Amino acid sequence: MASSSSSIFFSLFVISMAPLLVSATQFPVGGEKGWAKPTGNDSETYNEWASQNRFHVGDEALFKYQKDSVLVVNKEDYENCITSNPIAKFEDGNTVFTFDHFGFFYFISGQPGNCKSGQRLIIRVMVQSEAEPPQSTTATPPPAPSTAAAPPPKPAEEGGDQDGDSFHFGPPGNLFSGSRMSVASSSFITAAVAAFVILFLFA
């Protein structure tokens, strides 16, 4: 009887952990043009690019740029192109931003005037049940450049129709940044699965 209970428990555990075992996808923001001020001859806006992709928890956005920056802001600062109070700011030219929860993420350029010219982006990270495979062909396997952790926004719809435009973000922390978070998560999952396998075999 104990063995049967252990078997059922182990099966439920594996099923519950399945979404965490799915490999993440890295999306190069803006495709080949990267993160840059629109010239007026661009074939699509950053939000049009984002609408063609499906983002999930654990995925990454790769920002490639020169003499610019990436600001993570709240909805109000996004709409008004306010650069003075970002939630997070990155200037390394090769920023990897990891989405650690579902909801809306708002990005703008830190260069004066670039946001109003169209260098801004909203990314909606969906819950796992909203997955629509396959992923966009613009995605590439993640390399290991500099990384940045995703601060946790309160989900809100674009356009201001939702209550509560502001977000309650935690500061980006090294523990949850990029590849180190992936390694820590993988190690924990591996250890947990191994422990339950042992319990299952010897129960």
N, C-alpha and C positions, 0 to 999 in steps of 0.2 A: 504493500500500500504506500509505504514511504517512497519507494522507487517510482511509482506511478505519479505521485504528487510532485516529486522532483522533476520528472520528465515534463509534466505540464508547465511547471514554473519556469523551467529552462526554455521551453518553446516560446512562452509569452515574453520572456526577457529578450530573446534573440529578435523576435518580431518588433518589440518596442525600440530596440537599438538600431534596427535596419536603416532608418532615415539618416542616422549619424554616420553610418559607414559609407554613404554615397560620396564619391569624390567631388570636391569643389571645382568650379569653373572660373577662370579668370577672363574678364571682359576688358579689352583695350578701349578706353573711352574715346569716342569719336572716330573709331576705326583708324585708318592710315593717317589722317590729319592730326590725330592726337588732341591734346587740350590746348587750344589756341583761340585767339580772338577771331571771330568770323570776319571774313573779307567782304561779304555781300554777294559773293558768287558761289557760296557753299550749296551743295546739293540737298543738304538736310540740316536741321538744327540738332542740338545735343539731345533734346527731349524726343525728337523723332527717332534718333538713333536708339535711345533707351526703350522706346515703345516697341522696337523690333526684337527685343531680347526679353528673356525671362530670368529674373534674378531670385535666388533663394538664399536662405541662411547658410553661411559658409562660403558663398561665392565671393569673388574679389573684383574690384574695379581698378584697372591700371591706368593711371594718369601719367602721360608723357608730355613734357613741356620744357620750354626754355625761357629764362628771364620772366617767370610768372610764378604763380602759387595756386594752391587749391585750398579753399576755405569751406569748412563744414559749418553750415548756419541753420538757424531755425526758419520756419515758413515765412514769418514776417520779414526777416532780413533778406531772404531769397527774393520775395516779391518786390522789395524796395531797393535791392542791390546795396545793402548796407554792409560795408567791409570792416567796420571799426570794432565789432564785437563778435568775432567768430567763436564757435564752440571748439574748433580745432583748426590749425593752420599748418600746411605742409609746403616746403619750398625746395625739396631735393631734386626735382625734375623727373623723378621716376617713382611716383608714389603708388603703393599698393594698399588699397583700402578694403578691409575685410568686413562683410556684413554679418554681424553676430546676432541679429534678431530681425523679425519681419516688421514691415512698416515703410514709411517714407523717409528718404534721405535727401537733403538739399545741399548742393554744391555750387559755389560761384568762384570766379577768378578774383584774386586779390589785387590785380592791377586796376588803377582808376579808369573807369569808363568801359572796361571790357565786359562787365556783367550787363550793362545797359545795351551793349552791342550784340548781346546774345550768348555770351560765354557763361552759361549757367545750366544747371542740370538737376532734374528730379529723377530719382531712382526709387521705384517701388519694389521692395523685397517681399515676395509672396510666402505664405505659409506652404508647407510641403504638399498639402492636398491640392494646391492650385497648379502644380507642376504640369507643364505642357511640353513633353518631349517631342522631338529632339531639341537640344539647345541650339541657339543661333550659330551659324557657321563662322561668325566673326570672332567667336571665342577661341582662345588659345590656351594650351596647357600652361599652368602657372610656373614661371621661373622663380628665382629667389632674390628679387631686388629689395630695397628698403620697404618696410611695412608700416602700416598704421592701423590702429584698432578703431572699430566703429563705435562711436558714442551712441547710447540708446535713445532714439527719438520716440515721442508719443505719436502713433499713426494719425495722419490727417489727410483728407482729400485735397487735391489741388483745386484752387479756386476760392477757398475760404468759406465753404459751406458747412464745415464741421465746427463744433464747439471746441474751443481751446486751441488757438493757433500756436501757442508757445510749446516748447519741448522741455523735458526734464532729462538732461543728458548727464551722464557721469563722465569724468575726465578720462581721456584715452590712457590706458595703462599698458606697461610693457608686458604684463602677464598675458594679456589677450591680444597681442600684436602678431599679425601675419603668421609666418611659418612656425614660430614658437608655440602659438596657440594650437596649430594643427598637430604638431608633434605631441604636445601635452594631451590633447584630446585623443589622439591615436593610442598613446601609451595607456591612458586610463581605460579606454574601451577594450584594448587587448588584454589588460590585466583582469578587467571585470569578466570578460568572456571566458578567460582561462580559469578563473575561480569557479564560475558556474559549471564549466565542463567537469572540473575535478569533483565538485559536489554531486553532479549528476552521475558520474561514474562510480563513486564510492558510497552513494546513498543506499 
